[in-house]
Amino acid sequence: MDPKQSTGPGSLFGAAIGTPEGGFWNRLAVSPPRSPPSATGQYTPLPPEFHLDAPPAAIPTCGQIDSVFPSWVHDFANDAVLVTFVQSAEVVTLRASPRLECTNVVHPTMVRADAVSWRPMACDATGERGHLFSLSHEGRLTGRIETTLDANDEIGKLLVVQPEFSPLTVATRVVSPSSLLVFDDVRGHTESLEALRQTLTTDGDVGYVPTQELVVTRALDKLVLATDHSAEAAVARRHWKATKLLLAGLSTATANCIDAYTQSELRRVGKSILGSDKWRQEV
């Protein structure tokens, strides 16, 4: 059966609907509508369907900065040794007068620690060796830093893992993807951030959200690795110092990009923040 043919009375399909000569609006004294009517319907709209996806990103107005980490509203002098980041679709008021808001704001996740312990890592299948440095605060595990050594006995791959991380908790959005950070080449990653900073200072159309990086505070450098007096422990202490240096370099490059993008956004909206770089006293 031809789908355009009707089996019921009174139905018209396709070409059966004729068009008057001159069009439908030819003999009317009003202009045809150019857009849908602005009046709302008589029915209350249904709430949106439940889903696990994040809400759509907010669209900034001319008086709002976008996707910025407002470092000046956070306290880093609280036993935090490293900080990761997560972005949300929130619109946050950063200042009441003159009003300053931030859309898609970036929040910190503080990893606190007052002790660090060590355990060797080895993979029989691949022959890889490395170190597991466990961070704890008041006796509770707060994070792990895993390093893999290359053929020259130098640190190659580096992972930073928070206790809440698992593939399931990330997939269900219980925790942020930044609860696991993987740096296959820390030095190369740092160099790419240094190049990005130059772009951020000259191109206002380029943005930066540090959800794949971290910053460390001065408190990390003060953590003394707890080990025994074995030869392996002496090697671990040397690699712990090297790990802290690598993280410090990555942290500086990340913080520089954060500051450069923040200033770019403030310039875009014609605003300024006194003390927006104060966090660099701790980071």
C-alpha positions as CSV (number, residue, x, y, z in Angstrom):
1,M,0.0,0.0,0.0
2,D,1.2,3.5,-0.8
3,P,1.9,5.1,2.6
4,K,0.7,8.4,1.3
5,Q,-2.9,7.1,0.6
6,S,-5.4,7.3,3.4
7,T,-7.8,4.6,4.4
8,G,-9.9,6.9,6.6
9,P,-12.3,9.7,5.6
10,G,-11.3,13.3,5.7
11,S,-7.5,12.9,5.6
12,L,-5.3,14.8,3.1
13,F,-1.8,13.9,2.3
14,G,1.1,15.5,0.4
15,A,0.1,16.9,-3.0
16,A,-3.6,16.6,-2.1
17,I,-3.2,19.8,-0.1
18,G,-3.4,22.6,-2.6
19,T,-1.7,26.0,-2.3
20,P,-3.8,29.1,-3.1
21,E,-2.7,31.3,-5.8
22,G,-0.3,33.9,-4.3
23,G,0.3,31.8,-1.2
24,F,-1.7,31.4,2.0
25,W,-0.9,35.0,3.2
26,N,-1.8,36.8,0.0
27,R,-5.2,38.2,1.1
28,L,-4.5,38.8,4.8
29,A,-3.9,42.2,6.3
30,V,-1.2,40.9,8.6
31,S,2.3,39.8,8.0
32,P,3.2,36.2,8.3
33,P,5.0,35.2,11.5
34,R,8.8,35.3,11.5
35,S,9.4,33.3,14.6
36,P,7.4,31.0,17.0
37,P,5.0,32.8,19.3
38,S,6.6,33.8,22.6
39,A,3.6,32.9,24.8
40,T,4.0,29.7,26.7
41,G,1.6,26.8,26.4
42,Q,-1.1,26.1,28.8
43,Y,0.5,22.9,30.2
44,T,3.3,22.9,32.8
45,P,6.4,21.3,31.2
46,L,7.5,18.0,32.5
47,P,10.8,17.8,34.5
48,P,13.8,16.6,32.5
49,E,14.5,12.9,32.4
50,F,16.9,11.4,34.9
51,H,20.3,10.6,33.5
52,L,23.8,10.1,34.7
53,D,25.4,12.6,32.3
54,A,26.6,15.9,33.6
55,P,24.4,18.9,33.1
56,P,25.2,21.1,30.1
57,A,27.9,23.7,30.6
58,A,26.7,27.1,31.4
59,I,27.1,29.8,28.8
60,P,28.9,32.9,30.2
61,T,27.6,36.4,29.7
62,C,29.7,39.5,29.1
63,G,29.9,40.0,32.9
64,Q,31.1,36.5,33.7
65,I,34.4,34.8,33.5
66,D,34.4,31.2,32.4
67,S,36.1,27.9,33.4
68,V,38.4,29.6,35.9
69,F,40.0,28.2,39.1
70,P,39.4,31.0,41.6
71,S,42.6,30.3,43.6
72,W,42.1,33.4,45.8
73,V,39.0,31.9,47.6
74,H,40.8,28.8,48.8
75,D,43.1,28.1,51.7
76,F,46.2,26.0,50.9
77,A,47.9,26.3,54.3
78,N,45.9,23.3,55.8
79,D,48.2,20.3,55.5
80,A,47.4,20.0,51.7
81,V,50.4,18.6,49.9
82,L,48.9,18.3,46.5
83,V,45.8,19.6,44.7
84,T,43.9,18.1,41.8
85,F,41.0,19.8,40.0
86,V,37.4,19.1,38.8
87,Q,35.2,21.3,36.7
88,S,31.4,21.7,37.3
89,A,28.6,23.4,35.4
90,E,27.9,25.7,38.4
91,V,27.7,29.5,38.2
92,V,29.5,30.9,41.3
93,T,29.5,34.4,42.6
94,L,33.1,35.3,43.3
95,R,32.5,38.9,44.4
96,A,29.3,40.7,45.4
97,S,30.3,44.3,44.5
98,P,31.4,45.0,41.8
99,R,29.7,41.7,40.9
100,L,31.9,39.0,39.5
101,E,30.6,35.5,38.6
102,C,32.3,32.4,37.1
103,T,30.5,29.9,34.9
104,N,31.7,26.3,34.7
105,V,33.9,26.9,37.8
106,V,36.9,24.7,38.6
107,H,37.1,23.3,42.1
108,P,40.1,21.9,44.0
109,T,40.5,18.5,45.6
110,M,42.9,18.9,48.5
111,V,45.1,15.9,49.3
112,R,46.4,16.2,52.9
113,A,49.3,14.4,54.3
114,D,51.6,14.5,57.3
115,A,53.5,11.3,56.6
116,V,54.8,9.3,53.6
117,S,55.9,5.6,53.5
118,W,57.5,3.5,50.8
119,R,57.2,0.1,49.2
120,P,59.0,-1.3,46.2
121,M,57.1,-2.3,43.1
122,A,58.0,-4.9,40.5
123,C,56.3,-6.7,37.6
124,D,57.6,-10.1,36.8
125,A,55.9,-10.2,33.4
126,T,57.4,-7.0,32.0
127,G,60.4,-6.6,34.3
128,E,59.4,-3.1,35.2
129,R,60.5,-1.8,38.6
130,G,59.3,1.2,40.6
131,H,58.2,2.7,43.9
132,L,54.9,3.1,45.7
133,F,54.9,6.2,47.9
134,S,51.8,6.2,50.2
135,L,50.6,9.5,51.6
136,S,48.7,9.5,54.9
137,H,47.1,12.1,57.2
138,E,46.6,11.3,60.9
139,G,47.0,7.6,60.1
140,R,44.6,7.5,57.2
141,L,45.6,6.8,53.6
142,T,45.0,9.9,51.5
143,G,46.9,9.2,48.2
144,R,49.5,7.1,46.4
145,I,52.3,8.2,44.1
146,E,53.5,5.4,41.9
147,T,56.7,5.8,39.9
148,T,58.1,3.4,37.2
149,L,61.8,3.4,36.5
150,D,63.2,3.5,33.0
151,A,66.3,1.6,31.7
152,N,68.6,4.4,33.1
153,D,67.1,3.9,36.6
154,E,65.4,7.3,36.3
155,I,61.7,8.0,36.9
156,G,59.7,7.5,33.7
157,K,56.0,7.0,34.2
158,L,54.3,8.6,37.2
159,L,50.8,8.1,38.6
160,V,48.9,10.0,41.3
161,V,46.0,8.0,42.7
162,Q,43.4,9.0,45.3
163,P,41.8,6.3,47.6
164,E,38.3,6.9,46.2
165,F,39.4,6.0,42.6
166,S,38.1,3.0,40.8
167,P,36.9,2.6,37.2
168,L,33.4,2.1,38.5
169,T,33.3,5.3,40.7
170,V,34.6,7.3,37.8
171,A,32.2,5.8,35.3
172,T,29.3,6.5,37.6
173,R,30.6,10.1,38.4
174,V,30.9,9.4,42.1
175,V,34.5,10.7,41.9
176,S,36.2,12.9,39.4
177,P,38.4,11.4,36.6
178,S,41.2,13.5,38.2
179,S,41.3,11.0,41.1
180,L,43.7,9.2,38.8
181,L,46.4,11.2,37.0
182,V,48.8,9.4,34.7
183,F,51.9,11.0,33.4
184,D,53.7,8.8,30.9
185,D,56.4,11.4,30.4
186,V,56.3,14.0,33.2
187,R,59.1,16.1,31.7
188,G,57.4,16.2,28.3
189,H,54.1,17.1,29.9
190,T,55.7,20.0,31.8
191,E,57.3,21.3,28.6
192,S,54.0,21.3,26.8
193,L,52.4,23.3,29.7
194,E,55.3,25.8,29.5
195,A,54.5,26.3,25.8
196,L,50.8,26.6,26.5
197,R,51.5,29.4,28.9
198,Q,53.0,31.5,26.2
199,T,49.9,31.0,24.1
200,L,47.6,31.9,26.9
201,T,49.3,35.2,27.4
202,T,48.9,36.2,23.8
203,D,45.7,34.5,22.6
204,G,42.5,35.4,24.4
205,D,40.6,32.7,22.5
206,V,42.6,29.9,24.1
207,G,41.3,28.4,27.4
208,Y,42.8,26.1,30.0
209,V,41.2,23.8,32.5
210,P,43.7,21.9,34.8
211,T,41.7,18.7,35.2
212,Q,44.6,16.6,33.9
213,E,47.3,18.3,36.0
214,L,48.0,19.0,39.7
215,V,49.8,21.5,41.9
216,V,51.9,20.7,45.0
217,T,52.4,22.9,48.0
218,R,55.6,23.6,50.0
219,A,54.3,21.0,52.5
220,L,55.1,18.2,50.1
221,D,58.8,19.0,50.2
222,K,58.8,18.8,53.9
223,L,57.6,15.2,54.0
224,V,60.4,12.9,55.0
225,L,60.2,9.4,53.6
226,A,59.9,6.7,56.4
227,T,62.2,3.8,55.5
228,D,64.6,1.3,57.0
229,H,68.4,1.5,56.5
230,S,68.6,-1.0,53.7
231,A,70.3,-0.4,50.4
232,E,66.9,-0.5,48.6
233,A,65.6,2.1,51.0
234,A,68.5,4.4,50.2
235,V,67.6,4.2,46.5
236,A,64.0,4.8,47.4
237,R,64.9,8.0,49.3
238,R,66.8,9.2,46.2
239,H,63.9,8.6,43.9
240,W,61.5,10.2,46.4
241,K,63.5,13.4,46.2
242,A,63.5,13.1,42.4
243,T,59.8,12.5,42.4
244,K,59.2,15.7,44.4
245,L,61.3,17.7,42.0
246,L,59.4,16.4,39.0
247,L,56.1,17.2,40.7
248,A,57.3,20.6,41.7
249,G,58.2,21.4,38.1
250,L,54.8,20.1,36.8
251,S,53.1,22.2,39.6
252,T,54.9,25.4,38.6
253,A,54.0,25.0,35.0
254,T,50.3,24.2,35.9
255,A,50.0,27.1,38.2
256,N,51.5,29.4,35.6
257,C,48.9,28.3,33.1
258,I,46.1,28.7,35.6
259,D,47.2,32.3,36.4
260,A,47.7,33.2,32.8
261,Y,44.2,32.0,31.8
262,T,42.6,33.7,34.8
263,Q,44.2,37.0,33.9
264,S,43.1,36.5,30.3
265,E,39.5,36.0,31.4
266,L,39.6,39.0,33.8
267,R,40.9,41.2,31.0
268,R,38.1,39.9,28.7
269,V,35.4,41.2,31.0
270,G,37.3,44.3,32.2
271,K,37.7,43.1,35.8
272,S,40.5,42.7,38.3
273,I,41.1,40.8,41.5
274,L,43.4,42.0,44.2
275,G,45.6,39.2,45.4
276,S,44.6,36.7,42.7
277,D,48.2,35.4,42.7
278,K,48.5,35.1,46.5
279,W,48.2,31.3,46.3
280,R,51.6,31.1,44.8
281,Q,53.1,31.7,48.3
282,E,52.0,28.2,49.1
283,V,52.2,26.5,45.7
